[in-house]
Amino acid sequence: MKHIKRLLVLIFLCIVCVAGYFTYRGYQRYEAAVDEISIEEKIGEIKSNPSYTTYDELPKTYLEAVVAVEDKRFYKHWGVDIISVGRAIKNNIQAGKLVEGGSTITQQLAKNLYFNQEQSIERKAAKAFMAFSLE
């Protein structure tokens, strides 16, 4: 029994180290993106587009529909929805491949503004840091 506990502690520590590594790499990627062009500059660039539409100009029904489909807890989280991430991880493990994501609307915006479509843990971490900043 003592050996099993030690093995579980070792596995847990390995998971924490790997998670820490990818979080650190994601943070570096986030910093590099913001150093290249700040969030304020990016927002200014978007607002200068002739087809830019303000939030107030969008129909309330449209906004409610987007939130209902894309991010039901949009108004209840701070850029990352832990429940959605956990659900996505569980479903992906069960399927043995990537079948769903847990990104919020804010994370999708971060990806479209700063990152490519690459599927990696580092990009996901960078996207989470960017979502915190955008919120």
BAKE-349067 format. One line per field, with one value per residue (C-alpha): residue number from 0; residue in one letter; x, y, z. Coordinates in Angstrom, 1 decimal, padded with zeros to 4 digits. Example, Ala and Ser with C-alpha at 12.3 -4.5 7.8 and 13.67 -1.06 7.14 Angstrom:
2
resi: c(0 | 1)
resn: c(A | S)
x: c(012.3 | 013.7)
y: c(-004.5 | -001.1)
z: c(007.8 | 007.1)
END
This chain:
135
resi: c(0 | 1 | 2 | 3 | 4 | 5 | 6 | 7 | 8 | 9 | 10 | 11 | 12 | 13 | 14 | 15 | 16 | 17 | 18 | 19 | 20 | 21 | 22 | 23 | 24 | 25 | 26 | 27 | 28 | 29 | 30 | 31 | 32 | 33 | 34 | 35 | 36 | 37 | 38 | 39 | 40 | 41 | 42 | 43 | 44 | 45 | 46 | 47 | 48 | 49 | 50 | 51 | 52 | 53 | 54 | 55 | 56 | 57 | 58 | 59 | 60 | 61 | 62 | 63 | 64 | 65 | 66 | 67 | 68 | 69 | 70 | 71 | 72 | 73 | 74 | 75 | 76 | 77 | 78 | 79 | 80 | 81 | 82 | 83 | 84 | 85 | 86 | 87 | 88 | 89 | 90 | 91 | 92 | 93 | 94 | 95 | 96 | 97 | 98 | 99 | 100 | 101 | 102 | 103 | 104 | 105 | 106 | 107 | 108 | 109 | 110 | 111 | 112 | 113 | 114 | 115 | 116 | 117 | 118 | 119 | 120 | 121 | 122 | 123 | 124 | 125 | 126 | 127 | 128 | 129 | 130 | 131 | 132 | 133 | 134)
resn: c(M | K | H | I | K | R | L | L | V | L | I | F | L | C | I | V | C | V | A | G | Y | F | T | Y | R | G | Y | Q | R | Y | E | A | A | V | D | E | I | S | I | E | E | K | I | G | E | I | K | S | N | P | S | Y | T | T | Y | D | E | L | P | K | T | Y | L | E | A | V | V | A | V | E | D | K | R | F | Y | K | H | W | G | V | D | I | I | S | V | G | R | A | I | K | N | N | I | Q | A | G | K | L | V | E | G | G | S | T | I | T | Q | Q | L | A | K | N | L | Y | F | N | Q | E | Q | S | I | E | R | K | A | A | K | A | F | M | A | F | S | L | E)
x: c(000.0 | 002.9 | 004.4 | 001.1 | 000.8 | 004.3 | 003.6 | 000.5 | 002.4 | 005.1 | 002.5 | 000.8 | 004.1 | 004.9 | 001.5 | 002.0 | 005.5 | 004.2 | 001.3 | 003.7 | 006.0 | 003.2 | 001.7 | 005.1 | 005.6 | 002.1 | 002.8 | 006.0 | 004.0 | 001.3 | 004.0 | 005.6 | 002.3 | 001.5 | 005.1 | 004.6 | 001.3 | -000.4 | -004.0 | -004.8 | -003.1 | -005.0 | -008.3 | -007.5 | -006.7 | -010.1 | -012.1 | -010.5 | -012.0 | -014.8 | -017.1 | -016.5 | -019.8 | -020.1 | -021.6 | -024.6 | -025.4 | -025.8 | -029.3 | -029.9 | -031.4 | -028.2 | -026.0 | -028.2 | -028.1 | -024.3 | -023.9 | -026.4 | -024.6 | -021.0 | -020.6 | -023.6 | -021.7 | -020.2 | -021.3 | -020.2 | -016.5 | -013.4 | -012.3 | -011.8 | -014.6 | -013.1 | -016.3 | -016.2 | -012.4 | -013.0 | -015.9 | -013.7 | -010.8 | -013.1 | -014.8 | -011.4 | -009.9 | -013.0 | -012.9 | -009.1 | -008.7 | -009.7 | -013.4 | -014.4 | -012.9 | -013.7 | -012.9 | -015.0 | -016.0 | -013.1 | -010.6 | -011.9 | -011.4 | -007.9 | -007.1 | -008.4 | -006.6 | -003.2 | -002.7 | -003.1 | -005.3 | -002.5 | -003.7 | -001.2 | -001.2 | 001.1 | -001.2 | -004.2 | -002.3 | -001.3 | -004.9 | -006.0 | -003.6 | -004.7 | -008.4 | -007.6 | -006.1 | -009.0 | -011.5)
y: c(000.0 | 002.3 | 001.8 | 002.6 | 005.9 | 006.8 | 005.9 | 008.1 | 011.0 | 010.6 | 010.5 | 013.6 | 015.5 | 014.6 | 015.9 | 019.1 | 019.6 | 019.0 | 021.4 | 024.0 | 023.6 | 024.1 | 027.0 | 028.7 | 028.1 | 029.4 | 032.5 | 033.2 | 032.8 | 035.2 | 037.8 | 037.5 | 038.2 | 041.2 | 042.6 | 042.4 | 044.4 | 045.4 | 044.8 | 048.5 | 048.8 | 045.7 | 047.2 | 050.5 | 048.6 | 046.8 | 050.0 | 051.8 | 049.3 | 050.9 | 047.9 | 048.0 | 047.6 | 048.6 | 046.4 | 048.7 | 048.5 | 044.7 | 043.3 | 041.9 | 038.7 | 038.2 | 038.6 | 036.3 | 033.6 | 033.8 | 033.4 | 030.6 | 028.6 | 029.4 | 030.1 | 029.6 | 030.9 | 033.9 | 036.4 | 034.1 | 033.5 | 035.7 | 034.6 | 030.8 | 028.5 | 025.7 | 023.6 | 023.6 | 022.9 | 019.9 | 018.6 | 018.9 | 017.1 | 014.3 | 013.8 | 013.9 | 011.3 | 009.1 | 009.4 | 009.0 | 012.0 | 015.7 | 015.8 | 019.1 | 022.2 | 024.2 | 027.6 | 030.6 | 033.4 | 035.5 | 032.7 | 032.4 | 036.1 | 035.8 | 033.0 | 035.0 | 038.2 | 036.8 | 033.1 | 030.6 | 027.4 | 025.2 | 022.7 | 022.6 | 022.8 | 025.8 | 027.8 | 026.9 | 028.2 | 031.4 | 031.8 | 031.6 | 034.3 | 036.5 | 035.9 | 037.1 | 040.2 | 040.8 | 040.4)
z: c(000.0 | 000.8 | -002.6 | -004.3 | -002.4 | -003.4 | -007.0 | -007.0 | -005.5 | -008.1 | -010.9 | -009.4 | -009.2 | -012.8 | -013.9 | -012.0 | -013.5 | -017.1 | -016.5 | -015.1 | -018.1 | -020.6 | -018.6 | -018.6 | -022.3 | -023.0 | -020.9 | -022.9 | -026.1 | -024.8 | -023.8 | -027.3 | -029.0 | -026.8 | -027.3 | -031.0 | -030.9 | -027.7 | -027.0 | -027.1 | -030.6 | -031.8 | -030.6 | -032.3 | -035.5 | -035.4 | -034.6 | -037.5 | -039.9 | -041.9 | -041.3 | -037.5 | -035.6 | -032.0 | -029.4 | -029.0 | -032.7 | -032.6 | -032.1 | -028.6 | -030.1 | -032.0 | -028.9 | -026.9 | -029.7 | -029.9 | -026.2 | -026.1 | -028.8 | -028.1 | -024.4 | -022.1 | -019.0 | -020.8 | -018.2 | -015.3 | -016.0 | -016.4 | -019.8 | -019.2 | -018.3 | -016.1 | -016.4 | -020.2 | -020.2 | -017.8 | -019.9 | -023.1 | -021.5 | -020.2 | -023.6 | -025.5 | -023.2 | -023.6 | -027.4 | -027.5 | -029.8 | -029.9 | -030.4 | -028.7 | -027.2 | -024.1 | -025.4 | -024.4 | -026.7 | -025.3 | -026.0 | -029.5 | -029.9 | -028.5 | -031.0 | -034.0 | -033.0 | -032.0 | -032.7 | -035.6 | -035.7 | -034.4 | -031.8 | -029.0 | -025.2 | -025.4 | -027.7 | -025.4 | -022.4 | -024.3 | -025.4 | -021.8 | -020.7 | -023.6 | -022.6 | -019.0 | -020.5 | -022.8 | -020.1)
END
